[in-house]
Amino acid sequence: MNAYVTGAPGWLGTRLVEALFQGLPDTPSLSPAPGRRVHCLVRPGTDTASLAGADIVEGDLRDPDAAERFLRGGEGGTVFHSAGVIHPTRGVREFYEVNVEGTKRLLEAAEKHGLRRFIYVSSNSPIGVNPAPEERFDENAPYHPYMNYGRSKMLAEQAVKVAEERGKLETVIIRPPWFYGPNQPDRQTLFFSMIRQGKFPLVGAGQNRRSMAFIDNICQGLLLCERAREARGQTYWIADRRPYSMTEIIGTVEDVMARDFGVEPARQRMKLPSIASEVAFGMDSMLQSIGLYHQKMHVLSEMNKTIACDVSKAERELGYDPKVDLAEGMRRSMAWMLERGISW
């Protein structure tokens, strides 16, 4: 079966293409299918050097014809739909143009051309934030979207479920939380730099917990969702095995820098009261209500909140076994940076 990947050469899409061709080193049982072709939908003018071996189709999900051209001839194949807008540059309308309408176009084209399975990469944001620090979301948690990004991903999930009900296409939804790992974008490099310099904001006591997902753990989940018959019509949280407190996340990054790379971080915290996130939440909400978006304000609004999930359903039904924990994942991230001359 051919694979059709959106979101490459983005962070997850690039690693997924590599996994489809080469497998995952920590999960040899998910070896690639011999002779399998991988097709990628990329925006016009994008550098595709990282997608060696893939068939490239240029197109934008906002273009009504792009999905049609991409999936034509794909009968029996699998769509891995990881493309989406997380931090828009032209205001909140981009969330809906790409995350919602783009997904609907791709679903319609997949049905039309007889694709077998459609795996949608959603987010924790449609479910929002945990009501209490000790709680973890499972797949029965109700929708409570976090601002416009969360709402757009909720609407996209609902479109996927409607397509499943039509019966022409097998669908699966995964919800990975905060990504980390090689191929990271600039915002993740900034995360390391701020920790090294002692400038990363610790909001409140730092005991709020975050589920995180190493990039290869997500790819393992995606490959299992394609292979498992019982995954059809299901939704899965895909993340590291347990959530981490913000204090643990920062401390782990500091320890890896010192232990594995001989770089001694400042080991300081830029401590902010919890109300700082609540003020940012109010300002973020106000800006988004008039169609504007400020990335740093949005990120700060989440910094005192618990966003934690339970992956036991994926373990039980898919055989999901996240191999890489926080310390090893951060080590691989930093090694990737050094190999490319990227300084933190």
C-alpha positions, 0 to 999 in steps of 0.5 A: 500500500502506498502512503500519502503524507501531509505535513512534510517537510515539517517536524513530524512529517519528515520523521514519519517519511524516514520511518516509512522508508527506514523503520524505527530503530527502537521498534524493529518489528515495524519494519518498512514494507519493501517497495512501498512508495511514499507521496508527500503533499508540500507547499509550492517552493518548499525545500524537499531535500529532507524527503529523499525518495518520496514522490513530491506533489506541490499544493496547498490544502487551501487550494480545492484542487490540491487534495484531488491531485495528491490522492489521484491514483491512491486506491488502497493506500493510507493517508497520514494527515499531519499538516496543520497550522499551530501558530498562524502568521495571518490571524486565527482564520488560518486555523479554520482554512487549513485545519478544518477546510483542508482536512475536509477536502482531503477526506473527500478526495480520499473517499473519491479515490478509494484510499483505505485508511485515513489517520488524522494527527489531532492534538490535546487542544480539542480536550483543553486542560485538565480540571485538576493537576492529578487528573489525566485525560483518556479517550472518553474525555469530553471536548473542551477546546482551548481557544481557536486552535483547539476548536479548529482541531475539534471540528477537524476530528468531527469531520473525520468521524463523519467520514467514518460514518459514511463508511467509504474510508477507515479512519483513526485519530491520534492526539499527541501533546507537546512534541520534542525530538530531532528535526525540531523547529526554531521554537524548540531550539529557543526552549533549550536556549532559555533553559541554558541561560536560566531564562525559561519562565517557571509559572507558579510552583512548577508542579503542573504536569505536561504530557510530552511526545518524543517524535519517534514515539508518535511515529510508532503510534502512527504506524501501529494505527495503520496496521491494527485492524481494531484501530478503525474508527478509534481515537488514541492518545499517543505520548510518552508513557507518563506526564512530567511536571514542569520542574522535572522537564526543565531539570531533565534538560539541564541534567542532559546538557551537563551530563551528556554534553559538558554544558553547564546551564545556569540552573536558575528559574525565571519565576513568575506568579501563576497569575501571569498565565491567567493574565496572558490567557485573558489577553490571548482570548481578547486578541483571538476574539478579533482575529489576531494571534500572538504566539508568545502570549498564547504559550505563556497562557498555558504555562501554569496548566496541567495537560496530561493524558493516559496512553493505556488504550493505545497500549492495550489495543495497538500494542503501543510501547513508547520506547524513548523517555524524556532524558533520552529524547532530549539527549537525541534532540541536542545531539541532532542540533550539534550535528547540524551546528545549531547552538543552544 
